[in-house]
Amino acid sequence: MKIRLKDKIVVLTGAASGIGRSTAILFAKEGAIQILSDIDEVGLKETLEMIENSKDKTSIMKVDVRNPEEVKNMIDSTIEKYGRIDVLIVNAGVVRVGPVETFPDEDYDLLIDVNLKGTHHTCKFAVPYFKKQKFGSIITLASVAAHIGQTAHANYCSTKAGVLGYTRALALDLAPYNIRVNSVSPGATDTPMLQSDVAKQAKDRGITYKEVKKEFESEGVLGRWATPEEIATGILFLATEESSYITGADLRIDGGWTTQ
Ligand SMILES: NC(=O)c1ccc[n+]([C@@H]2O[C@H](COP(=O)([O-])OP(=O)(O)OC[C@H]3O[C@@H](n4cnc5c(N)ncnc54)[C@H](O)[C@@H]3O)[C@@H](O)[C@H]2O)c1
């Protein structure tokens, strides 16, 4: 089997759960040297335990992407140790749902601070190094919510549409430096994030978890949720030279949700 990321230096945020965890496991199999970060230290350690074959090539770091100093330290210490970053995956994210008229300000602040400003912090401190080294791939996590409206998701949608715009514009800025910048837009993906989203909606609407889940499943034309591994394979594609002519693009892995 061809190893696609042998000794590539990969920095990944949000690695303690869901899509980030599956990406870390897949990238380890592909030979990457990884710096995995998350606000959740316990979950990070679990991810490390799941990486059987290359624990020696993997470091974990507790980083809150809302905190610029912590993010800067993650980027600077990676450069100090390895001298470069081949792939930066900006994955950490949160969801909060509810109607706008009662949406708590603190929930909107959290969405903006993690999804939007967290994305910015992670790119901001890495960009000077990327510009110097003149190679590399940056991958952000947008969402179907960046492309279409979703009931009770106005605040979340606004942050993911922001991530999409940020990614496209950054791709233009970094193209002269041979850096590719792309986003992935997952549809409904079976992770703790989606499970909490469905549970909250079921509670708010007075219907069962199963009923809301069924609604989400019927959104994609494939009629089921994605596994986090199915999103990780798309991230892998954008990380490797197999996607060498792709920049400023958004890869929708949504089971056909947004084609309808
Ligand atoms: N699951 C889905 O259906 C879905 C759909 C579209 C987009 N996405 C996006 O994919 C990405 C991953 O989501 P997931 O489904 O794996 O969710 P998840 O909740 O399973 O994982 C998200 C991770 O981000 C971490 N995180 C949250 N706040 C953080 C902070 N301030 N600093 C550092 N880490 C923080 C969490 O601790 C968690 O480990 C997110 O950006 C999400 O918006 C998910």
The ligand as an SDF file (V2000), in Angstrom:
LIG
                    3D

 44 48  0  0  0  0  0  0  0  0999 V2000
  -20.7330   16.3930   12.8360 N   0  0  0  0  0  0  0  0  0  0  0  0
  -21.3230   17.0550   11.8650 C   0  0  0  0  0  0  0  0  0  0  0  0
  -22.4290   16.7100   11.4290 O   0  0  0  0  0  0  0  0  0  0  0  0
  -20.6440   18.2560   11.2230 C   0  0  0  0  0  0  0  0  0  0  0  0
  -21.2290   18.7920   10.0700 C   0  0  0  0  0  0  0  0  0  0  0  0
  -20.6420   19.8780    9.4660 C   0  0  0  0  0  0  0  0  0  0  0  0
  -19.4740   20.4300    9.9800 C   0  0  0  0  0  0  0  0  0  0  0  0
  -18.9160   19.8900   11.0880 N   0  0  0  0  0  0  0  0  0  0  0  0
  -17.6800   20.5280   11.5920 C   0  0  0  0  0  0  0  0  0  0  0  0
  -16.6420   19.5720   11.7070 O   0  0  0  0  0  0  0  0  0  0  0  0
  -15.7570   19.9430   12.7680 C   0  0  0  0  0  0  0  0  0  0  0  0
  -15.5990   18.7660   13.7240 C   0  0  0  0  0  0  0  0  0  0  0  0
  -16.8670   18.4890   14.3030 O   0  0  0  0  0  0  0  0  0  0  0  0
  -17.2510   17.0930   14.9800 P   0  0  0  0  0  0  0  0  0  0  0  0
  -18.5650   16.7130   14.4520 O   0  0  0  0  0  0  0  0  0  0  0  0
  -16.1160   16.1490   14.9020 O   0  0  0  0  0  0  0  0  0  0  0  0
  -17.4950   17.5970   16.4830 O   0  0  0  0  0  0  0  0  0  0  0  0
  -17.0140   17.0420   17.8780 P   0  0  0  0  0  0  0  0  0  0  0  0
  -17.7710   17.8100   18.8880 O   0  0  0  0  0  0  0  0  0  0  0  0
  -17.0670   15.5640   17.8940 O   0  0  0  0  0  0  0  0  0  0  0  0
  -15.4680   17.4940   17.8970 O   0  0  0  0  0  0  0  0  0  0  0  0
  -15.1100   18.8500   17.9490 C   0  0  0  0  0  0  0  0  0  0  0  0
  -13.8420   18.9660   18.7860 C   0  0  0  0  0  0  0  0  0  0  0  0
  -13.5170   20.3670   18.8820 O   0  0  0  0  0  0  0  0  0  0  0  0
  -13.0710   20.5960   20.2130 C   0  0  0  0  0  0  0  0  0  0  0  0
  -13.2090   21.9840   20.6150 N   0  0  0  0  0  0  0  0  0  0  0  0
  -14.3470   22.6590   20.9090 C   0  0  0  0  0  0  0  0  0  0  0  0
  -14.0610   23.8950   21.3170 N   0  0  0  0  0  0  0  0  0  0  0  0
  -12.7050   24.0070   21.2950 C   0  0  0  0  0  0  0  0  0  0  0  0
  -11.8010   25.0560   21.6210 C   0  0  0  0  0  0  0  0  0  0  0  0
  -12.2350   26.2280   22.0830 N   0  0  0  0  0  0  0  0  0  0  0  0
  -10.4720   24.8380   21.4400 N   0  0  0  0  0  0  0  0  0  0  0  0
  -10.0230   23.6470   20.9910 C   0  0  0  0  0  0  0  0  0  0  0  0
  -10.8320   22.6070   20.6990 N   0  0  0  0  0  0  0  0  0  0  0  0
  -12.1560   22.7940   20.8430 C   0  0  0  0  0  0  0  0  0  0  0  0
  -13.9500   19.6930   21.0700 C   0  0  0  0  0  0  0  0  0  0  0  0
  -13.3890   19.4810   22.3580 O   0  0  0  0  0  0  0  0  0  0  0  0
  -14.0210   18.4440   20.2280 C   0  0  0  0  0  0  0  0  0  0  0  0
  -13.0040   17.5300   20.5410 O   0  0  0  0  0  0  0  0  0  0  0  0
  -16.3780   21.1810   13.4240 C   0  0  0  0  0  0  0  0  0  0  0  0
  -15.7450   22.3530   12.9380 O   0  0  0  0  0  0  0  0  0  0  0  0
  -17.8240   21.1200   12.9690 C   0  0  0  0  0  0  0  0  0  0  0  0
  -18.4430   22.3900   12.9600 O   0  0  0  0  0  0  0  0  0  0  0  0
  -19.4730   18.8150   11.7330 C   0  0  0  0  0  0  0  0  0  0  0  0
  1  2  1  0
  2  3  2  0
  2  4  1  0
  4  5  1  0
  4 44  2  0
  5  6  2  0
  6  7  1  0
  7  8  2  0
  8  9  1  0
  8 44  1  0
  9 10  1  0
  9 42  1  0
 10 11  1  0
 11 12  1  0
 11 40  1  0
 12 13  1  0
 13 14  1  0
 14 15  2  0
 14 16  1  0
 14 17  1  0
 17 18  1  0
 18 19  2  0
 18 20  1  0
 18 21  1  0
 21 22  1  0
 22 23  1  0
 23 24  1  0
 23 38  1  0
 24 25  1  0
 25 26  1  0
 25 36  1  0
 26 27  1  0
 26 35  1  0
 27 28  2  0
 28 29  1  0
 29 30  1  0
 29 35  2  0
 30 31  1  0
 30 32  2  0
 32 33  1  0
 33 34  2  0
 34 35  1  0
 36 37  1  0
 36 38  1  0
 38 39  1  0
 40 41  1  0
 40 42  1  0
 42 43  1  0
M  CHG  2   8   1  16  -1
M  END
$$$$
